[in-house]
Amino acid sequence: MEIGLDIRSAELLQRRIEEAVQGSGPVLRPVLLPVLRRPAKRLRPALLLAMAGERRDRAAISCAAAVELLHISSLVHDDLMDEAPQRGGVRSVHVTHGAGMAIVAGDLLVAESIAALGEVDPRCATDGLRAYAEMCRGQAGEVDAQGRFIDVDEHLEILSGKTAALLSAACSIGAVLAGDPAGPAARFGRSLGMLFQIVDDLIDLCATAAEAGKPVGQDLANGVYTLPALLAARRYGTAFTEALDSGELDAARDLAREGGILTEVLRYARGYATAAEESLCELPARPGLAVLPGELFERATMLCTSVQRATVPAVR
């Protein structure tokens, strides 16, 4: 499943992203340029522009660049907090320039993002600020939950902030640019963001490293308990938690990949896919976006059924 940018839009977007740090001075600009130029999917800008319809003027590209700057700022800070040495083949800012510079660099990207959104429309800046506040709350919740088996609803609330809030804002801003209602667009983006996260969690749990294109099994190994793990802990109790505590990661992974657990994960995925589709129905037709929930759910289903016999929930 991919939603991408045409070559011209991608070029304009990259140019605008780099322009945002043009005036950041001789210290910060060389710190940030390698991060801004590393390979990336540009999912959030693509969603914004798809929701904006035919608009590809400077205002639309500026808003698309702004939401990507917010995303990149969170990655700079995440890499520092996780002590990640690199991302996308580029060394992390805290590795090349230290923790203090990583904090300041991420903060600058937030400021430039909100300033760019405000120049287009105050409503866009408000959406960006609210999303960033949600991202901070979600990140704080994730840090607090590290290594603990929290309630599933609490976990989903954390994901709604950390992951889905910015996709929600991207879609809302795109709708503002198109002159369409922002509410349904925001709900679509949030549901889609939750669905993306479930797929990402399933990739780590169910895919091989070759299929994923990156190491897998990292969540359980690092004490990051995603939806399947929390459901497994709830169902199997000490059989699951003691396997983790004793370092028997393969045994714990097998329990989290059991058919009944994955069936329950698919129920959540189906719910978010349906919610996204229903929200999009409240807006003028956007064929490029309409197919995304179904494609993501199909991806989740394929991941689950590749390792266990999971029951696919029926469409409501």
C-alpha positions in Angstrom: 0.0 0.0 0.0 1.5 3.3 -1.1 0.3 6.9 -1.4 2.9 8.9 -3.1 3.7 12.2 -4.7 4.2 12.9 -8.4 7.7 13.9 -9.3 7.0 17.6 -9.6 5.2 17.8 -6.3 8.0 15.8 -4.6 10.6 18.2 -6.0 8.6 21.3 -4.9 8.1 19.7 -1.5 11.8 19.0 -0.9 12.7 22.5 -2.0 10.3 24.0 0.4 11.4 21.7 3.3 15.0 22.9 2.8 13.9 26.6 2.4 12.4 26.3 5.9 15.9 26.1 7.5 17.6 28.6 5.0 17.6 31.3 7.7 18.5 29.0 10.6 22.1 30.2 10.7 25.6 28.8 10.2 25.3 26.4 13.2 21.9 24.7 12.8 21.5 24.6 9.0 24.4 22.1 8.4 23.1 20.1 11.3 19.6 19.8 9.8 20.2 19.5 6.1 21.4 15.8 6.2 18.3 14.9 8.2 16.0 16.8 5.8 17.5 15.1 2.8 17.5 11.5 4.0 15.1 9.1 2.1 11.6 9.3 3.4 8.1 8.2 2.4 6.6 11.7 2.9 3.3 10.1 3.8 1.9 13.1 5.7 2.5 15.6 2.9 1.0 13.1 0.4 -2.1 12.8 2.5 -2.4 16.6 2.9 -2.1 17.2 -0.9 -4.5 14.3 -1.7 -7.0 15.9 0.7 -6.4 19.3 -0.9 -7.5 18.1 -4.2 -6.1 19.8 -7.2 -4.2 22.5 -5.3 -0.4 22.4 -5.8 0.2 26.2 -5.3 2.8 27.5 -3.0 0.4 27.6 -0.1 -0.4 23.9 -0.4 3.2 22.9 -0.8 4.2 25.0 2.2 1.6 23.3 4.4 2.7 19.9 3.1 6.3 20.8 4.0 5.2 22.1 7.4 3.6 18.8 8.5 6.7 16.9 7.3 8.9 19.3 9.4 6.7 18.5 12.4 7.2 14.8 11.7 11.0 15.1 11.3 11.2 17.1 14.5 9.6 14.2 16.4 12.1 11.8 14.8 15.1 13.9 15.8 13.8 13.9 19.4 12.7 10.2 19.3 16.2 9.1 18.1 17.7 11.0 21.0 15.4 9.5 23.6 15.9 6.0 22.1 19.6 6.4 21.7 19.2 5.4 18.0 22.5 5.8 16.1 20.9 6.3 12.7 17.8 6.5 10.7 17.5 5.9 7.0 21.2 5.5 6.6 21.9 8.9 8.1 23.5 9.3 11.5 21.2 10.8 14.2 21.7 14.4 15.2 22.6 13.5 18.8 25.3 11.2 17.5 26.9 13.8 15.2 26.4 16.9 17.3 25.3 15.9 20.8 22.1 15.8 22.7 21.7 19.5 23.3 21.9 20.3 19.6 19.4 17.5 18.8 16.9 19.2 21.2 17.4 22.6 19.7 17.3 21.3 16.1 14.0 19.5 16.7 12.6 22.6 18.4 13.6 24.8 15.5 11.7 22.5 13.0 8.6 22.9 15.2 8.8 26.6 15.1 9.4 26.8 11.4 6.5 24.4 10.8 4.0 26.4 12.8 5.2 29.7 11.3 4.7 28.3 7.8 1.2 27.1 8.5 0.2 30.4 10.1 1.3 32.3 7.0 -1.2 30.3 5.0 -4.2 30.2 7.4 -4.4 30.6 11.2 -6.6 27.5 11.3 -3.8 25.5 9.8 -1.4 26.7 12.5 -3.9 25.8 15.2 -4.2 22.3 13.8 -0.5 22.0 13.7 -0.1 23.2 17.3 -2.8 20.9 18.6 -1.3 17.9 16.8 2.1 18.7 18.3 0.7 18.9 21.8 -1.0 15.5 21.3 2.3 14.1 20.0 4.0 15.3 23.1 1.4 13.8 25.4 1.5 10.5 23.4 5.2 10.4 23.6 5.1 11.0 27.4 2.6 8.2 27.8 4.8 5.8 25.8 7.8 6.6 27.9 5.8 6.1 31.1 4.4 2.8 29.8 7.8 1.4 28.8 8.1 -2.1 30.0 4.6 -2.2 31.6 1.5 -4.0 30.5 -1.0 -1.1 30.4 -4.7 -1.3 29.6 -5.5 -1.6 25.9 -7.6 1.5 25.9 -4.8 3.5 27.4 -2.4 2.1 24.8 -4.7 3.2 22.0 -5.0 6.6 23.5 -1.2 6.9 23.4 -1.1 5.9 19.8 -3.9 8.4 18.9 -1.6 11.1 20.1 1.9 9.9 19.2 1.1 8.5 15.7 -2.4 9.4 14.5 -2.6 13.1 15.6 -0.3 14.4 12.9 -2.0 12.4 10.1 -5.3 13.8 11.4 -3.9 17.3 11.2 -2.5 16.7 7.7 -5.9 15.7 6.4 -7.7 18.5 8.3 -5.3 21.1 6.8 -5.8 19.6 3.3 -9.5 20.0 3.7 -9.2 23.6 4.8 -7.1 24.3 1.6 -9.8 22.6 -0.5 -12.6 24.6 1.2 -14.2 21.4 2.6 -15.2 20.5 6.2 -12.2 19.9 8.4 -14.0 17.6 10.9 -14.6 14.5 8.7 -11.1 14.9 7.2 -9.5 15.0 10.6 -11.4 11.9 11.7 -10.4 10.1 8.5 -6.7 10.9 9.2 -6.9 9.8 12.8 -8.5 6.4 11.9 -6.0 5.9 9.1 -3.2 6.7 11.5 -4.4 4.1 13.9 -4.6 1.6 11.1 -1.1 2.4 9.9 0.2 1.8 13.4 -1.5 -1.6 13.7 0.0 -2.6 10.4 3.4 -1.4 11.5 3.1 -3.4 14.7 2.1 -6.5 12.8 5.1 -6.2 10.5 7.4 -6.3 13.5 5.6 -9.3 14.9 4.7 -11.4 11.8 6.9 -10.5 8.9 10.5 -11.7 8.2 13.3 -9.3 8.1 13.5 -9.8 4.3 9.8 -9.0 3.9 10.0 -6.0 6.2 13.3 -4.6 4.9 14.5 -4.0 8.4 15.1 -6.0 11.6 11.9 -7.5 13.1 11.0 -8.6 16.6 12.3 -5.4 18.0 9.2 -4.3 20.0 9.1 -7.3 22.4 12.9 -7.3 22.7 12.9 -3.6 23.7 10.0 -3.8 26.1 7.7 -2.0 23.8 4.3 -3.7 24.2 2.1 -3.2 21.2 -1.5 -4.2 20.7 -0.9 -7.9 20.1 1.4 -8.1 23.1 -1.1 -6.4 25.4 -3.8 -8.7 24.2 -1.6 -11.7 24.7 -0.7 -10.6 28.2 -4.4 -10.2 29.0 -5.3 -13.7 27.6 -2.3 -15.7 28.8 -1.2 -13.8 31.9 1.9 -15.2 33.5 2.6 -17.7 30.7 3.3 -14.7 28.5 4.9 -12.3 31.0 7.2 -15.0 32.4 8.4 -15.9 28.9 9.4 -12.3 28.4 11.0 -12.0 31.9 13.1 -15.1 31.3 14.3 -13.9 27.9 12.3 -16.5 25.9 11.3 -14.1 23.2 10.4 -16.7 20.6 7.9 -18.3 23.0 6.4 -14.9 23.9 6.3 -14.0 20.2 4.5 -17.3 19.4 1.8 -16.5 22.0 1.3 -13.0 20.6 1.0 -14.5 17.1 -1.6 -17.1 18.2 -4.7 -17.1 15.9 -7.1 -15.9 18.5 -4.9 -12.9 19.4 -4.4 -11.9 15.7 -8.2 -12.3 15.1 -8.8 -9.7 17.8 -6.1 -7.4 16.3 -7.9 -7.7 13.0 -11.2 -6.6 14.7 -9.5 -3.4 15.8 -8.1 -2.9 12.3 -11.5 -3.5 10.7 -13.0 -0.9 13.1 -10.5 1.7 12.2 -10.8 0.9 8.4 -14.6 1.2 8.6 -14.4 4.5 10.6 -12.0 6.0 8.0 -14.3 5.0 5.1 -17.4 6.4 6.8 -15.6 9.7 7.5 -14.4 10.1 3.9 -18.0 9.6 2.7 -18.9 12.9 4.3 -16.5 14.7 1.9 -16.4 15.2 -1.9 -15.1 12.2 -3.6 -11.3 11.5 -3.3 -10.7 8.2 -5.1 -7.0 8.2 -4.2 -7.8 8.2 -0.5 -10.9 6.1 -0.6 -8.9 2.9 -1.4 -6.4 3.3 1.5 -8.4 1.9 4.4 -9.2 -1.3 2.5 -5.7 -1.7 1.3 -4.3 -1.3 4.8 -6.8 -3.7 6.2 -5.9 -6.2 3.5 -2.2 -5.8 4.4 -3.0 -6.5 8.1 -5.0 -9.6 7.1 -2.1 -10.9 5.0 0.4 -10.4 7.8 -1.9 -12.2 10.3 -2.8 -15.2 8.1 0.8 -15.6 7.0 1.7 -16.9 10.5 -1.5 -18.3 12.0 -5.1 -19.1 11.1 -6.7 -15.9 12.1 -10.4 -15.2 11.5 -11.0 -12.2 9.3 -13.8 -10.0 10.7 -16.7 -9.4 8.4 -17.5 -5.9 7.1 -20.1 -4.3 9.4 
